[in-house]
Amino acid sequence: MSRPILEVIALGPRDARAAQDGGADRLELVTDMAADGLTPPLETFTAVRDAVDIPVRVMLRATDGFSAGDAAALAALCDTARALVAEGASEFVLGFLTDDGRADLTAVSALAEAIGPRARWTFHRAIDRAADRDALRKQLADLPGLDTYLTAGSASGVDDGLATLLAEAGRSDEPGYEPRIMVGGGLQLKHLPVLRGGGISAFHIGGAARPDGWTGPVDAGAVRTWRSALDA
């Protein structure tokens, strides 16, 4: 089995360096965790880009929740995405739903076009709020660049989503299920044996990398604990 991927949420270059020092394979770069992670300023991306040499996935999300907003808000977010690409960003995180819980194809397709066909991107935990997870995957199956779903299997977290995660991992050869499952959202060390046993090989942590909570920075030692557990 290949070495599992460990992705860590970073808010800036200090977090980024600590995550890399602890053994993270990739960063999710955001701002404003009080709103569950929004698009960071361009200067934050460039500082993180220059601070580390591991991949950085940049959040594309302007407001709390899973709505892309009106046409003007979506256009502004697409402009931001293009500016990030111009500064060297090539990996992103995004995900929007319509009011009835379907994938917002207008918004997602517009952003996929803005970042370009060579960019890689994650559809984030909006899938855990979808009315129909299977239908959402099939809606998005043909979009270029989608290579990961960040999911807990349930809106309430991994404890309640384990069965769903394992079932979806077993469908990787079906249309819409080819993207990698990256587990995050209430993920704990105790979950790793069963998830790894089910063939899942990508994991995402945020608060677990911060012993002092979101008011404190990423701690390399905390990340190292996860790295060691995944490599055991």
Residue pairs with C-beta under 8 A, 6 or more apart in sequence:
1 196
1 201
2 201
3 230
3 231
4 196
4 201
4 202
4 203
4 230
4 231
5 25
5 26
5 180
5 182
5 201
5 202
5 203
6 23
6 24
6 25
6 26
6 203
6 205
6 223
6 226
6 227
6 230
7 24
7 25
7 26
7 27
7 28
7 57
7 182
7 184
7 202
7 203
7 204
7 205
8 15
8 19
8 22
8 24
8 26
8 27
8 28
8 204
8 205
8 206
8 209
8 218
8 223
9 15
9 27
9 28
9 29
9 30
9 33
9 37
9 204
9 205
9 206
9 209
9 218
10 16
10 19
10 27
10 28
10 29
10 30
10 48
10 56
10 218
11 29
11 30
11 31
11 33
11 40
11 44
12 40
12 44
12 47
12 48
13 44
13 47
13 48
13 50
13 51
13 52
14 217
14 218
15 27
15 217
15 218
16 27
16 29
16 48
16 51
16 52
16 56
16 218
17 51
17 52
18 209
18 217
18 218
18 219
18 220
18 223
19 27
19 52
19 54
19 209
19 218
19 220
19 223
20 27
20 52
20 53
20 54
21 220
21 223
22 209
22 218
22 219
22 220
22 221
22 222
22 223
22 224
22 226
22 227
23 223
23 224
23 226
23 227
23 228
24 54
24 223
24 227
25 54
25 55
26 54
26 55
26 56
26 57
26 91
27 48
27 52
27 54
27 55
27 56
27 57
28 37
28 57
28 59
28 93
28 122
28 204
28 206
29 40
29 44
29 45
29 48
29 56
29 57
29 58
29 59
30 37
30 38
30 39
30 40
30 59
30 61
30 93
31 37
31 38
31 39
31 40
31 41
31 44
31 59
32 38
33 206
33 214
35 63
35 64
36 64
37 59
37 61
38 59
38 61
38 62
38 63
38 64
39 58
39 59
39 60
39 61
39 62
39 77
39 80
40 58
40 59
42 80
42 83
42 84
42 87
45 56
45 58
45 84
45 87
45 89
46 87
46 88
48 56
49 56
49 87
49 88
49 89
55 91
56 89
56 91
57 91
57 92
57 93
57 120
57 121
57 122
58 84
58 89
58 91
58 92
58 93
59 92
59 93
59 94
59 124
60 77
60 80
60 81
60 92
60 93
60 94
60 111
60 115
61 77
61 93
61 94
62 68
62 69
62 73
62 76
62 77
62 80
63 69
63 73
66 95
66 96
66 97
66 126
66 129
67 96
67 97
67 99
67 104
68 74
68 77
68 96
68 104
68 106
68 107
69 77
74 106
74 107
74 110
77 111
78 110
78 111
78 113
78 114
79 114
81 92
81 111
81 114
81 115
82 114
82 115
84 92
84 115
85 114
85 115
85 116
85 119
89 115
89 119
90 118
90 119
90 120
91 119
91 120
91 121
92 111
92 115
92 119
92 120
92 121
92 122
93 121
93 122
93 124
93 150
94 108
94 111
94 121
94 122
94 123
94 124
95 108
95 122
95 123
95 124
95 125
95 126
95 127
96 103
96 104
96 107
96 108
96 126
97 103
97 104
97 126
97 129
97 130
98 104
100 131
101 129
101 130
101 131
101 132
102 130
102 131
102 132
102 135
102 136
102 139
103 126
103 130
103 136
103 139
103 140
105 139
105 140
108 123
108 140
108 143
109 143
112 119
112 121
112 143
112 144
112 145
112 146
115 121
115 145
116 145
117 144
117 145
118 145
119 145
120 145
120 147
120 148
121 145
121 146
121 147
121 148
122 146
122 147
122 148
122 149
122 150
122 182
123 140
123 146
123 148
123 149
123 150
123 179
124 150
125 150
125 151
125 152
125 184
125 185
127 133
127 136
127 137
127 149
127 150
127 151
128 151
128 152
128 153
128 154
128 155
128 161
128 185
129 155
130 136
133 164
133 168
134 176
137 149
137 176
137 177
138 175
138 176
140 146
140 176
141 175
141 176
141 178
146 179
147 179
147 180
148 179
148 180
148 181
148 182
148 202
149 179
149 180
149 181
149 182
150 182
150 184
150 185
150 204
151 161
151 165
151 168
151 181
151 182
151 183
151 184
151 185
152 158
152 160
152 161
152 165
152 183
152 184
152 185
152 186
152 187
153 160
153 161
153 162
153 163
153 164
153 165
153 168
153 183
154 160
154 161
154 164
156 186
157 185
157 186
158 165
158 183
158 185
158 186
158 187
158 188
158 191
159 186
159 191
161 185
162 191
162 194
162 195
165 181
165 183
165 195
165 198
165 200
166 194
166 195
166 198
166 200
168 177
168 181
169 181
169 198
169 199
169 200
170 198
170 199
171 177
172 178
172 199
180 201
180 202
181 200
181 202
182 202
182 203
182 204
183 191
183 195
183 200
183 202
183 203
183 204
184 203
184 204
184 205
184 206
185 204
187 203
187 204
187 205
187 208
188 208
189 225
189 226
189 229
192 203
192 229
192 230
195 203
196 230
203 226
203 230
205 223
205 226
206 214
207 213
207 214
208 222
208 226
209 218
209 219
209 222
209 223
209 226
210 216
210 217
210 218
210 219
210 222
211 219
211 222
212 219
